[in-house]
Amino acid sequence: MRALIQRVSEAQVTVGDAIVGRIGEGLLVLLGVGKEDRELEADILVEKIVNLRIFDDDAGKMNLSTLDVEGEVLVVSQFTLFADSRRGRRPSYIGAAAPEEANRLYEYFMDRLKSSGISVQAGRFQAMMNVELVNSGPVTIWLDTDDFKKEK
């Protein structure tokens, strides 16, 4: 699983003219599900995201987690995080999970976030979405569960 997380002061996602998800301070998570991913990868990623200390403490040091600041999370499905553009000019998405499995793990990921006590909003799976955000910092971090498995 891959995620691009952005610390935001606010973010929202719209489908057509309808706002389908909106948050204040917290994280925008662009989530990509790979064809080899299972619940384990979602669990690893949720634990990392909710405890990652990327919010400022009173001294201005990034020392607080999303849980610490009672931040919200907006999750947007993003299969293009699995783009392979090493050859040619058109990216291949062969590493991305099939839509049915990707949606199942996307929903599982959000359920796990909610069970950790985080307020979660979401985009709409497989919809054409417009994402608006105010990146706070800016702080943007790339997470890939393959990297965490190599550490162990």
VMD Tcl script that builds the backbone (N, CA, C; Angstrom):
set m [mol new atoms 456]
animate dup $m
set s [atomselect $m all]
$s set {name element resname resid chain x y z} {
  {N N MET 1 A 0.848 -1.167 0.000}
  {CA C MET 1 A 0.000 0.000 0.000}
  {C C MET 1 A 0.889 1.222 0.000}
  {N N ARG 2 A 0.439 2.223 -0.710}
  {CA C ARG 2 A 1.183 3.470 -0.776}
  {C C ARG 2 A 0.263 4.616 -0.380}
  {N N ALA 3 A 0.844 5.586 0.307}
  {CA C ALA 3 A 0.072 6.758 0.694}
  {C C ALA 3 A 0.934 7.995 0.580}
  {N N LEU 4 A 0.336 9.025 0.060}
  {CA C LEU 4 A 0.927 10.344 0.087}
  {C C LEU 4 A 0.079 11.110 1.092}
  {N N ILE 5 A 0.701 11.523 2.194}
  {CA C ILE 5 A -0.067 12.233 3.216}
  {C C ILE 5 A 0.376 13.687 3.251}
  {N N GLN 6 A -0.605 14.542 3.382}
  {CA C GLN 6 A -0.337 15.964 3.448}
  {C C GLN 6 A -0.983 16.515 4.707}
  {N N ARG 7 A -0.178 17.214 5.498}
  {CA C ARG 7 A -0.708 17.888 6.683}
  {C C ARG 7 A -1.462 19.104 6.180}
  {N N VAL 8 A -2.721 19.218 6.573}
  {CA C VAL 8 A -3.574 20.288 6.058}
  {C C VAL 8 A -4.240 21.066 7.180}
  {N N SER 9 A -4.550 22.328 6.876}
  {CA C SER 9 A -5.391 23.095 7.792}
  {C C SER 9 A -6.853 22.916 7.405}
  {N N GLU 10 A -7.082 22.524 6.134}
  {CA C GLU 10 A -8.416 22.153 5.664}
  {C C GLU 10 A -8.287 21.455 4.327}
  {N N ALA 11 A -9.261 20.622 4.009}
  {CA C ALA 11 A -9.292 19.929 2.722}
  {C C ALA 11 A -10.714 19.469 2.448}
  {N N GLN 12 A -11.018 19.350 1.159}
  {CA C GLN 12 A -12.324 18.814 0.788}
  {C C GLN 12 A -12.226 18.138 -0.566}
  {N N VAL 13 A -13.162 17.250 -0.816}
  {CA C VAL 13 A -13.236 16.568 -2.104}
  {C C VAL 13 A -14.673 16.697 -2.612}
  {N N THR 14 A -14.771 17.013 -3.899}
  {CA C THR 14 A -16.087 17.142 -4.521}
  {C C THR 14 A -16.200 16.176 -5.683}
  {N N VAL 15 A -17.438 15.725 -5.901}
  {CA C VAL 15 A -17.790 14.921 -7.065}
  {C C VAL 15 A -18.920 15.685 -7.737}
  {N N GLY 16 A -18.663 16.148 -8.942}
  {CA C GLY 16 A -19.629 17.042 -9.591}
  {C C GLY 16 A -19.708 18.322 -8.787}
  {N N ASP 17 A -20.913 18.684 -8.399}
  {CA C ASP 17 A -21.110 19.889 -7.587}
  {C C ASP 17 A -21.253 19.588 -6.100}
  {N N ALA 18 A -21.164 18.313 -5.729}
  {CA C ALA 18 A -21.407 17.914 -4.338}
  {C C ALA 18 A -20.113 17.703 -3.568}
  {N N ILE 19 A -20.021 18.305 -2.386}
  {CA C ILE 19 A -18.901 18.038 -1.482}
  {C C ILE 19 A -19.190 16.696 -0.818}
  {N N VAL 20 A -18.301 15.730 -1.007}
  {CA C VAL 20 A -18.513 14.398 -0.428}
  {C C VAL 20 A -17.666 14.162 0.812}
  {N N GLY 21 A -16.660 14.993 1.046}
  {CA C GLY 21 A -15.830 14.887 2.240}
  {C C GLY 21 A -15.152 16.209 2.513}
  {N N ARG 22 A -15.106 16.584 3.804}
  {CA C ARG 22 A -14.473 17.853 4.185}
  {C C ARG 22 A -13.906 17.711 5.587}
  {N N ILE 23 A -12.669 18.227 5.778}
  {CA C ILE 23 A -12.053 18.214 7.104}
  {C C ILE 23 A -11.420 19.566 7.404}
  {N N GLY 24 A -11.170 19.781 8.683}
  {CA C GLY 24 A -10.364 20.906 9.141}
  {C C GLY 24 A -8.933 20.421 9.307}
  {N N GLU 25 A -8.300 20.795 10.419}
  {CA C GLU 25 A -6.911 20.404 10.656}
  {C C GLU 25 A -6.769 18.884 10.688}
  {N N GLY 26 A -5.765 18.399 9.984}
  {CA C GLY 26 A -5.517 16.968 9.979}
  {C C GLY 26 A -4.676 16.556 8.801}
  {N N LEU 27 A -5.043 15.415 8.207}
  {CA C LEU 27 A -4.275 14.854 7.106}
  {C C LEU 27 A -5.164 14.537 5.917}
  {N N LEU 28 A -4.671 14.872 4.739}
  {CA C LEU 28 A -5.242 14.370 3.500}
  {C C LEU 28 A -4.398 13.158 3.134}
  {N N VAL 29 A -5.041 12.012 2.981}
  {CA C VAL 29 A -4.338 10.779 2.642}
  {C C VAL 29 A -4.779 10.340 1.254}
  {N N LEU 30 A -3.839 10.372 0.309}
  {CA C LEU 30 A -4.072 9.801 -1.006}
  {C C LEU 30 A -3.595 8.361 -0.913}
  {N N LEU 31 A -4.504 7.401 -1.081}
  {CA C LEU 31 A -4.223 5.992 -0.803}
  {C C LEU 31 A -4.237 5.159 -2.072}
  {N N GLY 32 A -3.129 4.458 -2.311}
  {CA C GLY 32 A -3.041 3.530 -3.428}
  {C C GLY 32 A -2.925 2.112 -2.920}
  {N N VAL 33 A -3.721 1.226 -3.507}
  {CA C VAL 33 A -3.719 -0.186 -3.111}
  {C C VAL 33 A -3.098 -0.996 -4.240}
  {N N GLY 34 A -2.069 -1.774 -3.880}
  {CA C GLY 34 A -1.384 -2.621 -4.859}
  {C C GLY 34 A -1.993 -4.006 -4.930}
  {N N LYS 35 A -1.707 -4.702 -6.008}
  {CA C LYS 35 A -2.321 -6.025 -6.198}
  {C C LYS 35 A -1.820 -7.068 -5.207}
  {N N GLU 36 A -0.713 -6.816 -4.532}
  {CA C GLU 36 A -0.203 -7.744 -3.524}
  {C C GLU 36 A -0.661 -7.381 -2.108}
  {N N ASP 37 A -1.356 -6.278 -1.952}
  {CA C ASP 37 A -1.745 -5.791 -0.626}
  {C C ASP 37 A -2.886 -6.592 -0.014}
  {N N ARG 38 A -2.820 -6.692 1.325}
  {CA C ARG 38 A -3.841 -7.378 2.107}
  {C C ARG 38 A -4.154 -6.519 3.328}
  {N N GLU 39 A -4.946 -7.034 4.255}
  {CA C GLU 39 A -5.297 -6.302 5.469}
  {C C GLU 39 A -4.066 -5.914 6.279}
  {N N LEU 40 A -3.048 -6.770 6.284}
  {CA C LEU 40 A -1.820 -6.486 7.032}
  {C C LEU 40 A -1.225 -5.145 6.624}
  {N N GLU 41 A -1.160 -4.876 5.331}
  {CA C GLU 41 A -0.595 -3.610 4.853}
  {C C GLU 41 A -1.447 -2.429 5.312}
  {N N ALA 42 A -2.758 -2.587 5.286}
  {CA C ALA 42 A -3.645 -1.518 5.764}
  {C C ALA 42 A -3.414 -1.264 7.250}
  {N N ASP 43 A -3.291 -2.328 8.032}
  {CA C ASP 43 A -3.049 -2.189 9.468}
  {C C ASP 43 A -1.731 -1.470 9.747}
  {N N ILE 44 A -0.687 -1.842 9.016}
  {CA C ILE 44 A 0.624 -1.213 9.178}
  {C C ILE 44 A 0.529 0.276 8.859}
  {N N LEU 45 A -0.139 0.596 7.769}
  {CA C LEU 45 A -0.245 1.984 7.334}
  {C C LEU 45 A -1.081 2.826 8.289}
  {N N VAL 46 A -2.170 2.284 8.782}
  {CA C VAL 46 A -2.999 3.008 9.750}
  {C C VAL 46 A -2.193 3.319 11.003}
  {N N GLU 47 A -1.481 2.336 11.524}
  {CA C GLU 47 A -0.687 2.546 12.741}
  {C C GLU 47 A 0.341 3.649 12.517}
  {N N LYS 48 A 0.983 3.623 11.374}
  {CA C LYS 48 A 2.002 4.622 11.058}
  {C C LYS 48 A 1.373 6.010 10.937}
  {N N ILE 49 A 0.272 6.124 10.229}
  {CA C ILE 49 A -0.352 7.425 9.979}
  {C C ILE 49 A -0.876 8.061 11.262}
  {N N VAL 50 A -1.577 7.324 12.093}
  {CA C VAL 50 A -2.168 7.933 13.296}
  {C C VAL 50 A -1.118 8.310 14.331}
  {N N ASN 51 A 0.048 7.677 14.285}
  {CA C ASN 51 A 1.082 7.951 15.280}
  {C C ASN 51 A 2.261 8.761 14.759}
  {N N LEU 52 A 2.274 9.072 13.471}
  {CA C LEU 52 A 3.364 9.842 12.892}
  {C C LEU 52 A 3.363 11.252 13.477}
  {N N ARG 53 A 4.479 11.646 14.057}
  {CA C ARG 53 A 4.568 12.937 14.763}
  {C C ARG 53 A 4.975 14.033 13.779}
  {N N ILE 54 A 3.962 14.631 13.138}
  {CA C ILE 54 A 4.228 15.663 12.132}
  {C C ILE 54 A 3.451 16.957 12.387}
  {N N PHE 55 A 2.854 17.068 13.571}
  {CA C PHE 55 A 2.173 18.311 13.956}
  {C C PHE 55 A 3.025 19.020 15.002}
  {N N ASP 56 A 2.984 20.346 14.974}
  {CA C ASP 56 A 3.823 21.148 15.863}
  {C C ASP 56 A 3.342 21.113 17.309}
  {N N ASP 57 A 4.315 21.018 18.232}
  {CA C ASP 57 A 4.019 21.169 19.657}
  {C C ASP 57 A 4.102 22.655 20.010}
  {N N ASP 58 A 4.005 22.982 21.284}
  {CA C ASP 58 A 4.030 24.385 21.716}
  {C C ASP 58 A 5.352 25.081 21.385}
  {N N ALA 59 A 6.427 24.314 21.226}
  {CA C ALA 59 A 7.732 24.882 20.896}
  {C C ALA 59 A 7.945 24.997 19.381}
  {N N GLY 60 A 6.925 24.609 18.590}
  {CA C GLY 60 A 7.050 24.685 17.142}
  {C C GLY 60 A 7.788 23.516 16.520}
  {N N LYS 61 A 8.019 22.460 17.304}
  {CA C LYS 61 A 8.717 21.271 16.816}
  {C C LYS 61 A 7.695 20.215 16.406}
  {N N MET 62 A 7.930 19.553 15.274}
  {CA C MET 62 A 7.026 18.476 14.856}
  {C C MET 62 A 7.182 17.321 15.837}
  {N N ASN 63 A 6.235 17.236 16.763}
  {CA C ASN 63 A 6.359 16.279 17.847}
  {C C ASN 63 A 5.020 15.659 18.227}
  {N N LEU 64 A 3.936 16.054 17.546}
  {CA C LEU 64 A 2.602 15.577 17.899}
  {C C LEU 64 A 1.990 14.780 16.746}
  {N N SER 65 A 1.199 13.784 17.098}
  {CA C SER 65 A 0.539 12.935 16.104}
  {C C SER 65 A -0.871 13.454 15.807}
  {N N THR 66 A -1.500 12.845 14.832}
  {CA C THR 66 A -2.899 13.159 14.516}
  {C C THR 66 A -3.777 12.890 15.727}
  {N N LEU 67 A -3.499 11.822 16.443}
  {CA C LEU 67 A -4.252 11.526 17.668}
  {C C LEU 67 A -4.056 12.622 18.709}
  {N N ASP 68 A -2.816 13.084 18.870}
  {CA C ASP 68 A -2.505 14.116 19.867}
  {C C ASP 68 A -3.257 15.419 19.607}
  {N N VAL 69 A -3.363 15.802 18.331}
  {CA C VAL 69 A -4.006 17.083 18.003}
  {C C VAL 69 A -5.492 16.917 17.705}
  {N N GLU 70 A -5.986 15.683 17.860}
  {CA C GLU 70 A -7.386 15.360 17.544}
  {C C GLU 70 A -7.737 15.806 16.128}
  {N N GLY 71 A -6.803 15.513 15.207}
  {CA C GLY 71 A -6.972 15.874 13.805}
  {C C GLY 71 A -7.912 14.931 13.085}
  {N N GLU 72 A -8.372 15.399 11.951}
  {CA C GLU 72 A -9.256 14.614 11.095}
  {C C GLU 72 A -8.448 14.068 9.920}
  {N N VAL 73 A -9.010 13.078 9.235}
  {CA C VAL 73 A -8.348 12.509 8.066}
  {C C VAL 73 A -9.352 12.430 6.919}
  {N N LEU 74 A -8.920 12.910 5.757}
  {CA C LEU 74 A -9.693 12.783 4.525}
  {C C LEU 74 A -8.942 11.797 3.641}
  {N N VAL 75 A -9.595 10.680 3.296}
  {CA C VAL 75 A -8.959 9.621 2.515}
  {C C VAL 75 A -9.519 9.640 1.090}
  {N N VAL 76 A -8.592 9.679 0.120}
  {CA C VAL 76 A -8.972 9.686 -1.283}
  {C C VAL 76 A -8.248 8.547 -1.984}
  {N N SER 77 A -9.000 7.674 -2.632}
  {CA C SER 77 A -8.413 6.570 -3.374}
  {C C SER 77 A -7.601 7.115 -4.545}
  {N N GLN 78 A -6.388 6.566 -4.744}
  {CA C GLN 78 A -5.481 7.114 -5.753}
  {C C GLN 78 A -4.664 5.990 -6.384}
  {N N PHE 79 A -5.267 5.246 -7.315}
  {CA C PHE 79 A -4.558 4.131 -7.943}
  {C C PHE 79 A -3.312 4.590 -8.695}
  {N N THR 80 A -3.260 5.872 -9.079}
  {CA C THR 80 A -2.109 6.362 -9.837}
  {C C THR 80 A -0.825 6.392 -9.015}
  {N N LEU 81 A -0.914 6.159 -7.699}
  {CA C LEU 81 A 0.305 6.034 -6.899}
  {C C LEU 81 A 1.102 4.794 -7.307}
  {N N PHE 82 A 0.468 3.906 -8.064}
  {CA C PHE 82 A 1.159 2.713 -8.564}
  {C C PHE 82 A 1.601 2.874 -10.017}
  {N N ALA 83 A 1.644 4.108 -10.514}
  {CA C ALA 83 A 2.088 4.358 -11.884}
  {C C ALA 83 A 3.537 3.924 -12.062}
  {N N ASP 84 A 3.792 3.215 -13.128}
  {CA C ASP 84 A 5.149 2.838 -13.509}
  {C C ASP 84 A 5.438 3.551 -14.827}
  {N N SER 85 A 6.306 4.539 -14.761}
  {CA C SER 85 A 6.604 5.326 -15.960}
  {C C SER 85 A 8.069 5.188 -16.376}
  {N N ARG 86 A 8.661 4.057 -16.013}
  {CA C ARG 86 A 10.072 3.837 -16.353}
  {C C ARG 86 A 10.278 3.683 -17.857}
  {N N ARG 87 A 9.286 3.160 -18.547}
  {CA C ARG 87 A 9.416 2.944 -19.993}
  {C C ARG 87 A 8.306 3.691 -20.715}
  {N N GLY 88 A 8.635 4.225 -21.846}
  {CA C GLY 88 A 7.647 4.888 -22.689}
  {C C GLY 88 A 7.153 6.193 -22.095}
  {N N ARG 89 A 6.055 6.668 -22.625}
  {CA C ARG 89 A 5.495 7.951 -22.203}
  {C C ARG 89 A 4.134 7.834 -21.567}
  {N N ARG 90 A 3.590 6.633 -21.555}
  {CA C ARG 90 A 2.292 6.417 -20.931}
  {C C ARG 90 A 2.492 5.503 -19.727}
  {N N PRO 91 A 2.142 5.979 -18.518}
  {CA C PRO 91 A 2.348 5.145 -17.331}
  {C C PRO 91 A 1.532 3.850 -17.391}
  {N N SER 92 A 2.090 2.814 -16.812}
  {CA C SER 92 A 1.393 1.542 -16.646}
  {C C SER 92 A 0.908 1.459 -15.200}
  {N N TYR 93 A -0.267 0.903 -15.019}
  {CA C TYR 93 A -0.826 0.754 -13.676}
  {C C TYR 93 A -0.994 -0.716 -13.309}
  {N N ILE 94 A -0.158 -1.547 -13.878}
  {CA C ILE 94 A -0.256 -2.994 -13.675}
  {C C ILE 94 A -0.060 -3.393 -12.209}
  {N N GLY 95 A 0.639 -2.561 -11.432}
  {CA C GLY 95 A 0.872 -2.874 -10.021}
  {C C GLY 95 A -0.306 -2.553 -9.121}
  {N N ALA 96 A -1.289 -1.823 -9.626}
  {CA C ALA 96 A -2.458 -1.463 -8.814}
  {C C ALA 96 A -3.409 -2.650 -8.689}
  {N N ALA 97 A -4.096 -2.723 -7.570}
  {CA C ALA 97 A -5.067 -3.793 -7.340}
  {C C ALA 97 A -6.275 -3.628 -8.249}
  {N N ALA 98 A -6.942 -4.733 -8.536}
  {CA C ALA 98 A -8.197 -4.688 -9.288}
  {C C ALA 98 A -9.217 -3.865 -8.494}
  {N N PRO 99 A -10.122 -3.164 -9.165}
  {CA C PRO 99 A -11.048 -2.260 -8.475}
  {C C PRO 99 A -11.819 -2.885 -7.310}
  {N N GLU 100 A -12.306 -4.092 -7.451}
  {CA C GLU 100 A -13.096 -4.714 -6.376}
  {C C GLU 100 A -12.262 -4.900 -5.111}
  {N N GLU 101 A -11.044 -5.403 -5.282}
  {CA C GLU 101 A -10.166 -5.631 -4.135}
  {C C GLU 101 A -9.659 -4.307 -3.573}
  {N N ALA 102 A -9.338 -3.366 -4.453}
  {CA C ALA 102 A -8.877 -2.048 -4.001}
  {C C ALA 102 A -9.954 -1.373 -3.167}
  {N N ASN 103 A -11.203 -1.435 -3.598}
  {CA C ASN 103 A -12.287 -0.815 -2.846}
  {C C ASN 103 A -12.479 -1.502 -1.494}
  {N N ARG 104 A -12.375 -2.827 -1.473}
  {CA C ARG 104 A -12.515 -3.563 -0.209}
  {C C ARG 104 A -11.448 -3.113 0.786}
  {N N LEU 105 A -10.199 -3.001 0.329}
  {CA C LEU 105 A -9.117 -2.601 1.222}
  {C C LEU 105 A -9.169 -1.111 1.557}
  {N N TYR 106 A -9.663 -0.293 0.664}
  {CA C TYR 106 A -9.887 1.139 0.920}
  {C C TYR 106 A -10.893 1.290 2.065}
  {N N GLU 107 A -11.997 0.557 1.993}
  {CA C GLU 107 A -13.010 0.593 3.060}
  {C C GLU 107 A -12.456 0.038 4.368}
  {N N TYR 108 A -11.700 -1.053 4.284}
  {CA C TYR 108 A -11.079 -1.645 5.466}
  {C C TYR 108 A -10.130 -0.641 6.121}
  {N N PHE 109 A -9.306 0.016 5.317}
  {CA C PHE 109 A -8.368 1.029 5.800}
  {C C PHE 109 A -9.116 2.127 6.568}
  {N N MET 110 A -10.202 2.622 5.996}
  {CA C MET 110 A -10.965 3.687 6.663}
  {C C MET 110 A -11.615 3.190 7.954}
  {N N ASP 111 A -12.119 1.969 7.951}
  {CA C ASP 111 A -12.699 1.398 9.176}
  {C C ASP 111 A -11.655 1.302 10.283}
  {N N ARG 112 A -10.437 0.901 9.924}
  {CA C ARG 112 A -9.354 0.802 10.911}
  {C C ARG 112 A -8.972 2.181 11.444}
  {N N LEU 113 A -8.932 3.194 10.572}
  {CA C LEU 113 A -8.671 4.567 11.024}
  {C C LEU 113 A -9.736 5.001 12.024}
  {N N LYS 114 A -10.999 4.759 11.686}
  {CA C LYS 114 A -12.104 5.153 12.566}
  {C C LYS 114 A -11.997 4.451 13.909}
  {N N SER 115 A -11.615 3.178 13.893}
  {CA C SER 115 A -11.532 2.421 15.146}
  {C C SER 115 A -10.380 2.901 16.031}
  {N N SER 116 A -9.455 3.671 15.463}
  {CA C SER 116 A -8.359 4.231 16.266}
  {C C SER 116 A -8.770 5.545 16.933}
  {N N GLY 117 A -9.998 5.989 16.670}
  {CA C GLY 117 A -10.501 7.205 17.295}
  {C C GLY 117 A -10.381 8.449 16.433}
  {N N ILE 118 A -10.018 8.272 15.185}
  {CA C ILE 118 A -9.847 9.391 14.255}
  {C C ILE 118 A -11.169 9.660 13.537}
  {N N SER 119 A -11.498 10.952 13.361}
  {CA C SER 119 A -12.644 11.341 12.540}
  {C C SER 119 A -12.227 11.228 11.078}
  {N N VAL 120 A -12.965 10.440 10.286}
  {CA C VAL 120 A -12.577 10.141 8.910}
  {C C VAL 120 A -13.662 10.585 7.931}
  {N N GLN 121 A -13.228 11.253 6.889}
  {CA C GLN 121 A -14.065 11.588 5.744}
  {C C GLN 121 A -13.428 10.918 4.533}
  {N N ALA 122 A -14.190 10.800 3.439}
  {CA C ALA 122 A -13.656 10.088 2.283}
  {C C ALA 122 A -14.127 10.674 0.975}
  {N N GLY 123 A -13.335 10.414 -0.051}
  {CA C GLY 123 A -13.760 10.682 -1.406}
  {C C GLY 123 A -14.693 9.560 -1.839}
  {N N ARG 124 A -14.985 9.489 -3.108}
  {CA C ARG 124 A -15.848 8.431 -3.643}
  {C C ARG 124 A -15.011 7.553 -4.557}
  {N N PHE 125 A -14.946 6.287 -4.220}
  {CA C PHE 125 A -14.112 5.341 -4.960}
  {C C PHE 125 A -14.504 5.328 -6.441}
  {N N GLN 126 A -13.515 5.377 -7.314}
  {CA C GLN 126 A -13.621 5.336 -8.777}
  {C C GLN 126 A -14.365 6.520 -9.389}
  {N N ALA 127 A -14.613 7.555 -8.624}
  {CA C ALA 127 A -15.276 8.742 -9.184}
  {C C ALA 127 A -14.219 9.741 -9.650}
  {N N MET 128 A -14.611 10.600 -10.574}
  {CA C MET 128 A -13.770 11.728 -10.950}
  {C C MET 128 A -13.965 12.767 -9.857}
  {N N MET 129 A -12.896 13.065 -9.125}
  {CA C MET 129 A -12.986 13.942 -7.955}
  {C C MET 129 A -12.109 15.159 -8.123}
  {N N ASN 130 A -12.519 16.238 -7.494}
  {CA C ASN 130 A -11.687 17.422 -7.348}
  {C C ASN 130 A -11.315 17.521 -5.878}
  {N N VAL 131 A -10.020 17.599 -5.623}
  {CA C VAL 131 A -9.527 17.663 -4.258}
  {C C VAL 131 A -8.940 19.052 -4.036}
  {N N GLU 132 A -9.414 19.715 -2.993}
  {CA C GLU 132 A -8.893 21.028 -2.623}
  {C C GLU 132 A -8.284 20.914 -1.239}
  {N N LEU 133 A -7.124 21.577 -1.046}
  {CA C LEU 133 A -6.481 21.506 0.248}
  {C C LEU 133 A -5.658 22.746 0.511}
  {N N VAL 134 A -5.466 23.016 1.777}
  {CA C VAL 134 A -4.507 24.011 2.210}
  {C C VAL 134 A -3.445 23.222 2.965}
  {N N ASN 135 A -2.297 23.028 2.298}
  {CA C ASN 135 A -1.208 22.240 2.859}
  {C C ASN 135 A -0.532 23.078 3.931}
  {N N SER 136 A -0.506 22.565 5.138}
  {CA C SER 136 A 0.036 23.277 6.286}
  {C C SER 136 A 1.516 22.976 6.427}
  {N N GLY 137 A 2.329 23.970 6.205}
  {CA C GLY 137 A 3.777 23.803 6.342}
  {C C GLY 137 A 4.541 24.361 5.162}
  {N N PRO 138 A 4.481 23.805 3.998}
  {CA C PRO 138 A 3.802 22.567 3.629}
  {C C PRO 138 A 4.546 21.330 4.144}
  {N N VAL 139 A 3.768 20.325 4.501}
  {CA C VAL 139 A 4.316 19.043 4.936}
  {C C VAL 139 A 3.648 17.955 4.105}
  {N N THR 140 A 4.445 17.232 3.331}
  {CA C THR 140 A 3.960 16.134 2.501}
  {C C THR 140 A 4.913 14.967 2.679}
  {N N ILE 141 A 4.363 13.787 2.990}
  {CA C ILE 141 A 5.197 12.612 3.280}
  {C C ILE 141 A 4.701 11.415 2.480}
  {N N TRP 142 A 5.651 10.680 1.922}
  {CA C TRP 142 A 5.384 9.466 1.148}
  {C C TRP 142 A 5.553 8.251 2.056}
  {N N LEU 143 A 4.572 7.363 2.070}
  {CA C LEU 143 A 4.659 6.124 2.844}
  {C C LEU 143 A 4.386 4.939 1.925}
  {N N ASP 144 A 5.190 3.897 2.050}
  {CA C ASP 144 A 5.021 2.675 1.265}
  {C C ASP 144 A 5.233 1.501 2.214}
  {N N THR 145 A 4.222 0.653 2.354}
  {CA C THR 145 A 4.327 -0.451 3.307}
  {C C THR 145 A 5.436 -1.429 2.934}
  {N N ASP 146 A 5.828 -1.490 1.674}
  {CA C ASP 146 A 6.958 -2.351 1.304}
  {C C ASP 146 A 8.225 -1.919 2.040}
  {N N ASP 147 A 8.391 -0.611 2.245}
  {CA C ASP 147 A 9.559 -0.096 2.970}
  {C C ASP 147 A 9.542 -0.535 4.438}
  {N N PHE 148 A 8.367 -0.578 5.050}
  {CA C PHE 148 A 8.269 -0.960 6.466}
  {C C PHE 148 A 8.552 -2.450 6.648}
  {N N LYS 149 A 8.145 -3.256 5.687}
  {CA C LYS 149 A 8.385 -4.691 5.789}
  {C C LYS 149 A 9.865 -5.026 5.637}
  {N N LYS 150 A 10.587 -4.216 4.858}
  {CA C LYS 150 A 12.030 -4.446 4.655}
  {C C LYS 150 A 12.812 -4.147 5.936}
  {N N GLU 151 A 12.288 -3.222 6.769}
  {CA C GLU 151 A 12.983 -2.836 8.002}
  {C C GLU 151 A 13.019 -3.971 9.023}
  {N N LYS 152 A 12.051 -4.856 8.980}
  {CA C LYS 152 A 11.923 -5.883 10.021}
  {C C LYS 152 A 12.777 -7.077 9.761}
}
mol reanalyze $m
mol bondsrecalc $m
mol representation Tube
mol addrep $m
